[in-house]
Amino acid sequence: MKKAIGNIFVGLMYFLLYVPLAVMVFFSFNSARSTSVFKGFSLKWYAELFSSSTTMTVLRNTLVLAVLSAVIATVVGTAAAIYIYYLRSPAWKSSINLVTNIPMMNPDIVTGVSLMLLFVFVGRLIGAANSLNFGTLLIAHITFNLPYVILNVLPKLNQTDPHLAEAAQDLGSTPTQAFFKVVLPSIMPGVTSGLLMAFTLSLDDFVISYYTTGSSYQTLPLYIFNIVKKPVKPDLYALFTLIFTTVLVFLLISNIMQMRSDKKNREKN
Protein backbone atom coordinates (compact mmCIF):
# COMPACT_ATOMS: atom_id res chain seq x y z
CA MET A 1 0.00 0.00 0.00
CA LYS A 2 2.80 2.40 0.95
CA LYS A 3 4.65 1.57 -2.26
CA ALA A 4 1.53 2.22 -4.34
CA ILE A 5 0.95 5.59 -2.66
CA GLY A 6 4.60 6.48 -3.22
CA ASN A 7 4.37 5.56 -6.90
CA ILE A 8 1.22 7.64 -7.31
CA PHE A 9 2.85 10.61 -5.61
CA VAL A 10 6.00 10.39 -7.75
CA GLY A 11 3.90 9.92 -10.90
CA LEU A 12 1.80 13.00 -10.07
CA MET A 13 4.92 15.03 -9.40
CA TYR A 14 6.47 14.12 -12.77
CA PHE A 15 3.12 14.69 -14.47
CA LEU A 16 2.93 18.27 -13.17
CA LEU A 17 6.58 18.87 -14.09
CA TYR A 18 6.73 17.48 -17.60
CA VAL A 19 3.24 17.47 -19.12
CA PRO A 20 3.17 21.30 -19.44
CA LEU A 21 6.53 21.10 -21.21
CA ALA A 22 5.24 18.38 -23.51
CA VAL A 23 2.16 20.47 -24.36
CA MET A 24 4.36 23.48 -25.12
CA VAL A 25 6.61 21.44 -27.42
CA PHE A 26 3.58 19.86 -29.12
CA PHE A 27 1.88 23.18 -29.93
CA SER A 28 5.13 24.76 -31.12
CA PHE A 29 4.61 22.61 -34.23
CA ASN A 30 0.97 23.66 -34.68
CA SER A 31 0.18 25.23 -38.05
CA ALA A 32 -2.40 27.56 -36.45
CA ARG A 33 -2.19 30.11 -33.64
CA SER A 34 -4.52 28.03 -31.49
CA THR A 35 -3.15 26.58 -28.25
CA SER A 36 -6.07 24.21 -27.79
CA VAL A 37 -6.68 22.73 -31.26
CA PHE A 38 -3.90 21.11 -33.26
CA LYS A 39 -4.59 21.78 -36.95
CA GLY A 40 -1.52 20.20 -38.49
CA PHE A 41 2.23 19.82 -38.22
CA SER A 42 4.24 22.85 -39.32
CA LEU A 43 7.60 24.56 -38.75
CA LYS A 44 5.96 27.93 -39.41
CA TRP A 45 6.60 29.35 -35.95
CA TYR A 46 10.23 28.27 -35.98
CA ALA A 47 10.71 30.03 -39.31
CA GLU A 48 9.03 33.15 -37.93
CA LEU A 49 11.21 32.96 -34.83
CA PHE A 50 14.45 32.90 -36.80
CA SER A 51 13.26 35.65 -39.13
CA SER A 52 12.77 38.03 -36.19
CA SER A 53 15.87 40.24 -35.93
CA THR A 54 14.94 41.38 -32.43
CA THR A 55 14.63 37.86 -31.06
CA MET A 56 17.85 36.74 -32.74
CA THR A 57 19.75 39.73 -31.32
CA VAL A 58 18.49 39.00 -27.84
CA LEU A 59 19.33 35.32 -28.23
CA ARG A 60 22.85 36.18 -29.38
CA ASN A 61 23.28 38.52 -26.40
CA THR A 62 22.18 35.76 -24.05
CA LEU A 63 24.52 33.15 -25.54
CA VAL A 64 27.50 35.54 -25.52
CA LEU A 65 26.85 36.37 -21.88
CA ALA A 66 26.31 32.74 -20.88
CA VAL A 67 29.45 31.49 -22.64
CA LEU A 68 31.71 34.27 -21.35
CA SER A 69 30.46 34.09 -17.76
CA ALA A 70 30.60 30.28 -17.71
CA VAL A 71 34.16 30.12 -19.09
CA ILE A 72 35.52 32.84 -16.77
CA ALA A 73 33.69 31.41 -13.74
CA THR A 74 35.03 27.94 -14.57
CA VAL A 75 38.64 29.13 -14.80
CA VAL A 76 38.45 31.24 -11.63
CA GLY A 77 36.33 28.67 -9.77
CA THR A 78 38.70 25.81 -10.62
CA ALA A 79 41.67 27.84 -9.38
CA ALA A 80 39.74 28.69 -6.21
CA ALA A 81 38.82 25.03 -5.63
CA ILE A 82 42.48 24.01 -5.99
CA TYR A 83 43.48 26.70 -3.50
CA ILE A 84 40.86 25.51 -1.01
CA TYR A 85 41.90 21.88 -1.50
CA TYR A 86 45.55 22.56 -0.66
CA LEU A 87 44.83 24.73 2.38
CA ARG A 88 46.38 23.24 5.51
CA SER A 89 44.41 25.16 8.10
CA PRO A 90 41.09 23.36 8.78
CA ALA A 91 39.58 26.50 10.32
CA TRP A 92 40.49 28.65 7.31
CA LYS A 93 39.24 25.98 4.90
CA SER A 94 35.91 25.69 6.75
CA SER A 95 35.51 29.47 6.74
CA ILE A 96 36.07 29.68 2.98
CA ASN A 97 33.66 26.80 2.36
CA LEU A 98 31.04 28.62 4.44
CA VAL A 99 31.54 31.84 2.48
CA THR A 100 31.29 29.85 -0.76
CA ASN A 101 27.94 28.35 0.24
CA ILE A 102 26.30 31.62 1.27
CA PRO A 103 25.66 32.97 -2.29
CA MET A 104 23.79 29.78 -3.20
CA MET A 105 21.53 30.05 -0.15
CA ASN A 106 21.05 33.79 -0.51
CA PRO A 107 17.82 34.80 -2.34
CA ASP A 108 18.46 36.00 -5.88
CA ILE A 109 16.66 39.27 -5.28
CA VAL A 110 18.99 40.11 -2.38
CA THR A 111 22.04 39.30 -4.51
CA GLY A 112 20.68 41.29 -7.45
CA VAL A 113 19.81 44.41 -5.43
CA SER A 114 23.10 44.36 -3.49
CA LEU A 115 25.14 44.04 -6.70
CA MET A 116 23.11 46.83 -8.30
CA LEU A 117 23.84 49.15 -5.35
CA LEU A 118 27.54 48.28 -5.53
CA PHE A 119 27.74 48.95 -9.27
CA VAL A 120 25.86 52.25 -8.98
CA PHE A 121 28.09 53.34 -6.09
CA VAL A 122 31.30 52.50 -7.96
CA GLY A 123 29.93 54.07 -11.14
CA ARG A 124 29.33 57.36 -9.36
CA LEU A 125 32.79 57.26 -7.82
CA ILE A 126 34.46 56.94 -11.21
CA GLY A 127 32.01 59.30 -12.93
CA ALA A 128 30.55 56.72 -15.32
CA ALA A 129 27.65 57.93 -17.45
CA ASN A 130 25.90 54.55 -17.22
CA SER A 131 26.58 52.56 -14.06
CA LEU A 132 24.83 49.46 -15.37
CA ASN A 133 25.86 47.87 -18.67
CA PHE A 134 27.12 44.63 -20.17
CA GLY A 135 30.21 44.74 -17.94
CA THR A 136 28.21 44.85 -14.72
CA LEU A 137 25.91 42.10 -16.00
CA LEU A 138 28.90 39.89 -16.83
CA ILE A 139 30.46 40.45 -13.40
CA ALA A 140 27.14 39.59 -11.74
CA HIS A 141 26.81 36.33 -13.68
CA ILE A 142 30.40 35.33 -12.92
CA THR A 143 29.78 36.07 -9.25
CA PHE A 144 26.75 33.80 -8.81
CA ASN A 145 28.28 31.07 -11.00
CA LEU A 146 31.52 30.77 -9.01
CA PRO A 147 30.15 28.79 -6.01
CA TYR A 148 28.59 26.18 -8.29
CA VAL A 149 31.86 25.66 -10.16
CA ILE A 150 33.81 25.36 -6.91
CA LEU A 151 31.38 22.81 -5.49
CA ASN A 152 31.61 20.73 -8.69
CA VAL A 153 35.41 20.72 -8.77
CA LEU A 154 36.16 20.20 -5.07
CA PRO A 155 34.66 16.67 -4.83
CA LYS A 156 36.77 15.58 -7.80
CA LEU A 157 39.87 16.95 -6.12
CA ASN A 158 38.97 15.06 -2.95
CA GLN A 159 38.64 11.85 -5.01
CA THR A 160 42.02 12.37 -6.68
CA ASP A 161 45.12 10.72 -5.25
CA PRO A 162 46.99 13.56 -3.48
CA HIS A 163 50.33 12.04 -4.50
CA LEU A 164 49.68 12.13 -8.27
CA ALA A 165 51.34 15.52 -8.75
CA GLU A 166 54.31 14.50 -6.60
CA ALA A 167 54.75 11.29 -8.60
CA ALA A 168 54.68 13.25 -11.87
CA GLN A 169 57.33 15.65 -10.56
CA ASP A 170 59.49 12.73 -9.43
CA LEU A 171 59.37 11.51 -13.03
CA GLY A 172 60.67 14.82 -14.33
CA SER A 173 57.61 17.04 -14.75
CA THR A 174 57.58 20.60 -13.56
CA PRO A 175 54.80 21.59 -11.12
CA THR A 176 52.95 23.27 -14.01
CA GLN A 177 53.28 20.23 -16.26
CA ALA A 178 52.20 17.94 -13.42
CA PHE A 179 49.05 19.98 -12.95
CA PHE A 180 48.03 20.18 -16.61
CA LYS A 181 49.00 16.62 -17.55
CA VAL A 182 47.97 14.72 -14.40
CA VAL A 183 45.77 16.68 -11.98
CA LEU A 184 43.60 18.56 -14.48
CA PRO A 185 42.61 15.46 -16.52
CA SER A 186 41.61 13.67 -13.32
CA ILE A 187 39.28 16.51 -12.26
CA MET A 188 38.04 17.33 -15.77
CA PRO A 189 34.57 15.76 -15.25
CA GLY A 190 34.01 18.13 -12.32
CA VAL A 191 35.30 21.09 -14.33
CA THR A 192 33.02 20.19 -17.23
CA SER A 193 30.03 19.77 -14.92
CA GLY A 194 30.74 23.16 -13.37
CA LEU A 195 31.02 24.74 -16.82
CA LEU A 196 27.71 23.27 -17.98
CA MET A 197 25.95 24.25 -14.76
CA ALA A 198 27.32 27.80 -14.97
CA PHE A 199 26.19 28.06 -18.59
CA THR A 200 22.70 26.80 -17.73
CA LEU A 201 22.33 29.12 -14.73
CA SER A 202 23.48 32.12 -16.75
CA LEU A 203 21.15 31.24 -19.62
CA ASP A 204 18.20 31.00 -17.25
CA ASP A 205 18.83 33.90 -14.88
CA PHE A 206 16.25 36.67 -14.66
CA VAL A 207 16.21 38.27 -11.21
CA ILE A 208 19.90 39.17 -10.92
CA SER A 209 20.04 40.21 -14.58
CA TYR A 210 17.01 42.46 -14.08
CA TYR A 211 18.83 44.52 -11.44
CA THR A 212 22.35 44.57 -12.90
CA THR A 213 21.88 45.34 -16.60
CA GLY A 214 21.21 48.63 -18.32
CA SER A 215 18.81 49.44 -21.12
CA SER A 216 21.46 48.87 -23.80
CA TYR A 217 21.82 45.11 -23.24
CA GLN A 218 18.86 42.77 -22.99
CA THR A 219 18.94 39.03 -22.31
CA LEU A 220 16.39 36.44 -23.33
CA PRO A 221 14.69 36.08 -19.90
CA LEU A 222 14.27 39.87 -19.71
CA TYR A 223 12.92 39.98 -23.27
CA ILE A 224 10.44 37.19 -22.53
CA PHE A 225 9.33 38.96 -19.34
CA ASN A 226 8.50 42.07 -21.34
CA ILE A 227 6.60 40.36 -24.14
CA VAL A 228 4.54 37.89 -22.10
CA LYS A 229 2.59 40.82 -20.68
CA LYS A 230 0.81 40.72 -24.04
CA PRO A 231 -0.91 37.68 -25.61
CA VAL A 232 1.75 35.05 -26.19
CA LYS A 233 2.50 34.33 -29.85
CA PRO A 234 3.15 30.71 -30.89
CA ASP A 235 6.68 31.59 -32.00
CA LEU A 236 7.50 31.92 -28.29
CA TYR A 237 6.55 28.27 -27.86
CA ALA A 238 9.17 27.48 -30.49
CA LEU A 239 11.70 29.61 -28.61
CA PHE A 240 10.89 27.96 -25.27
CA THR A 241 11.16 24.53 -26.92
CA LEU A 242 14.63 25.32 -28.22
CA ILE A 243 15.73 26.56 -24.79
CA PHE A 244 14.34 23.46 -23.08
CA THR A 245 16.02 21.17 -25.62
CA THR A 246 19.36 22.96 -25.22
CA VAL A 247 19.31 22.71 -21.44
CA LEU A 248 18.23 19.06 -21.64
CA VAL A 249 21.13 18.20 -23.95
CA PHE A 250 23.65 19.91 -21.68
CA LEU A 251 22.30 18.11 -18.61
CA LEU A 252 22.44 14.76 -20.40
CA ILE A 253 26.05 15.39 -21.41
CA SER A 254 26.91 16.34 -17.85
CA ASN A 255 25.24 13.25 -16.39
CA ILE A 256 26.88 10.93 -18.93
CA MET A 257 30.31 12.32 -18.12
CA GLN A 258 29.62 11.98 -14.41
CA MET A 259 28.53 8.36 -14.84
CA ARG A 260 31.66 7.55 -16.86
CA SER A 261 33.85 9.17 -14.24
CA ASP A 262 32.17 7.22 -11.43
CA LYS A 263 32.57 4.00 -13.43
CA LYS A 264 36.30 4.63 -13.88
CA ASN A 265 36.69 5.33 -10.17
CA ARG A 266 34.92 2.06 -9.31
CA GLU A 267 37.14 0.14 -11.72
CA LYS A 268 40.27 1.65 -10.16
CA ASN A 269 39.09 0.69 -6.70
Residue pairs with C-beta under 8 A, 6 or more apart in sequence:
21 244
24 237
24 240
24 241
24 244
25 237
25 241
25 244
26 38
27 34
27 35
27 38
27 234
27 237
28 45
28 46
28 234
28 237
28 238
28 240
28 241
29 41
29 42
29 43
29 45
30 38
30 39
30 40
30 41
30 42
30 45
30 234
31 39
31 40
31 41
31 42
31 44
32 39
32 40
33 233
33 234
35 234
35 237
45 233
45 234
45 235
45 237
45 238
46 235
46 238
48 235
48 238
49 55
49 235
49 238
49 239
49 242
50 56
52 235
54 223
55 223
55 235
55 239
58 218
58 219
58 220
58 223
59 220
59 239
61 217
61 218
61 219
61 220
62 203
62 219
62 220
62 221
63 203
65 134
65 137
65 138
65 141
65 202
65 219
66 141
66 199
66 202
66 203
67 199
68 138
69 138
69 141
69 142
69 145
69 198
69 202
70 145
70 195
70 196
70 198
70 199
70 202
71 195
72 138
72 142
73 141
73 142
73 145
73 146
73 148
73 149
73 194
73 198
74 149
74 191
74 194
74 195
74 198
76 142
76 146
76 149
77 145
77 146
77 147
77 148
77 149
77 150
77 153
77 194
77 198
78 149
78 153
78 187
78 191
78 194
80 146
80 150
81 149
81 150
81 153
81 154
81 157
82 153
82 157
82 183
84 93
84 96
84 97
84 100
84 150
84 154
85 154
85 157
85 158
87 93
87 96
100 146
100 147
100 150
100 151
101 147
101 151
103 111
103 143
103 144
103 146
103 147
104 147
104 148
104 151
108 144
108 205
108 207
108 208
109 207
109 211
111 143
111 144
111 208
112 140
112 207
112 208
112 209
112 210
112 211
112 212
113 211
115 136
115 139
115 140
115 143
115 208
115 211
115 212
116 132
116 211
116 212
119 131
119 132
119 136
119 139
119 212
120 131
120 132
122 131
123 130
123 131
123 132
124 131
130 214
130 216
131 214
132 212
132 213
132 214
133 213
133 214
133 216
133 217
134 213
134 214
134 216
134 217
136 212
136 213
136 214
137 209
137 212
137 213
137 217
137 219
139 212
140 208
140 209
140 212
141 202
141 205
141 208
141 209
144 201
144 205
144 208
145 197
145 198
145 201
145 202
148 194
148 197
148 198
148 201
149 191
149 194
149 195
149 197
149 198
150 194
151 194
152 190
152 191
152 193
152 194
152 197
153 187
153 190
153 191
153 194
154 190
155 190
156 186
156 187
156 189
156 190
156 191
156 261
157 187
157 190
159 265
160 183
160 186
160 187
164 178
164 182
164 183
164 186
165 175
165 178
165 179
165 182
165 183
167 182
168 177
168 178
168 181
168 182
169 175
169 178
173 181
173 182
184 191
189 257
189 258
189 260
189 261
192 254
192 257
193 254
193 257
193 258
196 250
196 251
196 253
196 254
197 254
199 250
200 247
200 250
200 251
203 220
203 243
203 246
203 247
204 221
204 247
205 219
205 221
206 221
206 222
206 225
209 219
209 221
209 222
210 222
210 225
213 219
213 222
220 239
220 243
224 236
224 239
227 236
228 236
